Amino acid sequence: LGSAFSDSCSKEELECSNCTNIFLTKDMIVSILGDSYSTFQEYLSPNSNLTYYPQSQTGVTEVTHTWWYQFISQNQLYLECNNSYSGSTIARKPNTKGTSYVERYPDLGNPDLIFVFGGTNDSWKGIPIGDYQYSDWEEDDLLYFRPAFAYLLYELQLTYPKAQIINLINTDLKKDYKESMETICQYNHVCNISLGDFEKIDGHPSKKGMESISQQITQILVKP
């Protein structure tokens, strides 16, 4: 995985945009659209999704160690659906069906709050970046990262009009991918949280890293 980080900054700090209107209240229903960072065996929907956690090397061996479990439990929210899939990209991949975010987004239940946490595998796997495109997508456009992410946010807003959407951006991504997500979130007025540095083992959050992710989200979203 080392080469995947060659284009990244050595230190990243927590940043956010369009998040001031996000509100949390007790008993809100949460759904997650994610990749390996958000998986945990027996907590995925559908259950057939590939998982990364539990993973003893990272220390993340209990579901209570995950970033989302910590955030949800600490804020007295409820998990409706965790549609996370290890290794998945936002963009469609040629010759692969059903795993990308642009294919999985319709299956999130009826949430009040949606966390989108992706782009990592697009960056690692070098999905073509493409051009900014905010409408009139053809199927082949969704093989490119920028059109696919813009399509994803548009469709989430259309499919879940009552839900608040929060996009999370990982650290150590290639610059083009991170900046593209920030730009597209801004265009769609979607709350974006670009995470600051947190501990990883083999490119994935450790137990300590998971705690940091949850704390950073809390710092942005939970009003004093």
C-alpha positions in Angstrom: 0.0 0.0 0.0 3.0 2.3 0.4 2.9 3.6 -3.2 -0.7 4.6 -2.8 0.3 7.3 -0.4 3.1 8.9 -2.4 1.0 11.8 -3.5 -0.4 12.7 0.0 0.5 15.3 2.5 2.6 14.3 5.5 0.1 15.9 7.9 -3.6 16.6 7.5 -5.8 18.6 9.8 -9.6 18.3 10.4 -11.6 20.6 8.1 -15.3 20.9 7.3 -17.7 22.8 5.2 -21.5 23.1 5.0 -22.0 21.4 8.4 -23.4 24.2 10.4 -27.0 23.3 9.6 -26.6 19.6 10.6 -28.5 18.8 13.7 -28.6 15.7 15.8 -31.4 14.6 18.1 -31.8 11.6 20.3 -33.1 8.5 18.5 -32.3 9.6 15.0 -31.9 6.8 12.5 -28.5 6.4 10.9 -27.4 4.6 7.7 -23.8 4.2 6.4 -22.6 3.8 2.9 -18.9 2.8 3.2 -15.9 0.6 2.5 -13.7 -1.5 4.6 -13.2 1.3 7.2 -16.9 1.0 8.2 -17.4 -2.8 8.0 -17.9 -5.2 10.8 -18.9 -8.8 10.5 -22.6 -9.5 11.2 -23.4 -5.8 11.2 -23.6 -5.3 7.5 -26.7 -5.0 5.3 -26.8 -7.0 3.1 -24.9 -9.5 5.3 -23.2 -10.9 2.1 -21.1 -7.7 1.8 -17.3 -8.3 2.1 -15.9 -7.3 5.5 -12.5 -6.3 6.8 -13.2 -6.1 10.5 -12.9 -7.7 13.0 -9.2 -7.5 12.4 -6.8 -8.5 15.3 -3.8 -6.7 13.8 -5.5 -3.4 14.1 -6.9 -4.1 17.6 -10.4 -3.6 16.2 -11.9 -6.9 17.4 -15.3 -5.8 18.8 -18.0 -3.8 17.1 -17.8 -1.3 19.9 -14.4 -0.4 18.6 -15.7 0.9 15.3 -16.0 4.7 14.6 -19.7 4.4 13.8 -20.7 2.4 16.8 -19.0 4.8 19.1 -20.5 7.9 17.4 -24.0 6.3 17.3 -24.0 5.0 20.9 -22.5 8.2 22.4 -25.2 10.3 20.8 -28.1 7.9 21.5 -28.8 7.4 17.8 -29.9 4.1 16.1 -28.3 2.2 13.3 -30.7 1.3 10.5 -28.4 0.1 7.8 -24.6 -0.3 7.4 -24.2 -0.9 3.7 -20.4 -1.0 3.7 -18.4 -3.2 1.4 -14.7 -3.9 1.8 -12.6 -2.8 -1.2 -15.5 -0.9 -2.9 -15.1 2.2 -5.0 -17.5 5.1 -5.5 -17.2 4.7 -9.2 -18.3 1.6 -11.1 -15.5 -0.8 -12.1 -15.6 -2.5 -15.5 -16.6 -6.1 -15.3 -17.7 -5.8 -11.7 -21.4 -5.5 -10.8 -23.2 -4.4 -7.7 -20.3 -3.4 -5.3 -19.8 0.3 -6.1 -21.4 3.2 -4.2 -23.3 4.3 -7.2 -24.9 0.9 -7.3 -25.5 0.4 -3.6 -26.9 3.7 -2.6 -30.6 2.7 -3.0 -30.4 0.2 -0.2 -30.0 2.4 2.9 -33.5 2.0 4.5 -35.3 5.2 5.7 -32.6 7.1 7.6 -32.6 10.6 9.2 -28.8 10.8 8.8 -26.5 9.2 6.1 -22.8 8.9 6.5 -20.9 8.5 3.2 -17.3 7.4 3.8 -15.5 6.5 0.6 -13.0 7.4 -2.1 -10.2 5.5 -0.5 -10.3 2.6 -2.9 -10.8 4.9 -5.9 -7.6 6.7 -4.9 -5.7 3.5 -4.1 -6.8 1.7 -7.3 -6.3 4.8 -9.5 -9.9 5.0 -10.8 -9.8 7.6 -13.6 -10.6 11.0 -12.2 -12.7 12.3 -15.1 -14.3 15.8 -15.4 -16.7 17.6 -13.1 -20.2 16.7 -14.3 -23.3 17.5 -12.4 -26.1 16.3 -14.7 -27.0 14.1 -17.7 -24.9 11.1 -16.6 -24.6 8.2 -19.0 -23.7 4.8 -17.6 -20.1 5.0 -18.8 -19.7 8.3 -17.0 -19.9 6.5 -13.7 -16.6 4.7 -14.5 -14.9 8.0 -13.7 -14.5 9.3 -10.1 -15.8 12.9 -10.4 -19.0 12.2 -12.4 -19.7 9.1 -10.1 -19.3 11.1 -6.9 -21.5 13.9 -8.2 -24.1 11.4 -9.3 -24.0 9.7 -6.0 -24.7 12.9 -4.0 -27.4 13.9 -6.4 -29.1 10.5 -6.1 -28.8 10.4 -2.4 -30.5 13.8 -2.1 -33.2 12.7 -4.5 -33.8 9.2 -2.9 -33.7 10.4 0.7 -35.1 13.9 0.7 -35.6 14.1 4.5 -32.1 12.8 5.4 -29.1 14.8 6.3 -26.1 13.7 4.4 -22.6 13.8 5.8 -19.5 13.0 3.7 -16.3 11.9 5.3 -13.0 12.1 3.6 -10.1 9.9 4.6 -6.5 11.0 5.1 -3.6 9.9 2.8 -5.7 10.2 -0.4 -4.2 11.4 -3.6 -4.8 15.2 -3.8 -7.1 15.1 -6.8 -9.5 12.7 -5.1 -9.8 14.6 -1.9 -10.1 18.0 -3.6 -12.7 16.6 -6.0 -14.9 15.4 -3.2 -14.6 18.7 -1.4 -15.6 20.6 -4.5 -18.5 18.4 -5.4 -19.8 18.5 -1.8 -19.6 22.3 -1.9 -21.6 22.3 -5.2 -24.3 20.1 -3.7 -24.4 21.9 -0.4 -23.5 18.6 1.4 -21.8 18.6 4.8 -18.2 17.5 4.3 -15.7 16.5 7.0 -12.1 16.1 5.8 -10.6 14.1 8.6 -7.3 15.0 10.3 -4.5 12.5 10.9 -5.5 9.3 12.8 -3.6 6.1 13.5 -3.6 3.3 10.8 -2.2 -0.1 10.6 -1.7 -1.5 7.1 -3.7 1.4 5.7 -6.7 0.8 8.0 -7.8 2.5 11.2 -6.5 0.9 14.4 -8.6 0.8 17.5 -7.0 4.2 18.5 -7.7 5.5 14.9 -11.3 4.5 15.2 -11.7 6.5 18.4 -10.1 9.5 16.7 -12.5 9.3 13.7 -15.5 9.3 16.1 -14.1 12.1 18.1 -13.4 14.3 15.0 -16.9 13.8 13.7 -18.3 14.6 17.2 -16.2 17.8 17.3 -17.8 19.0 14.1 -21.4 17.8 14.4 -22.2 17.8 18.1 -23.0 21.3 19.3 -21.9 22.2 22.9 
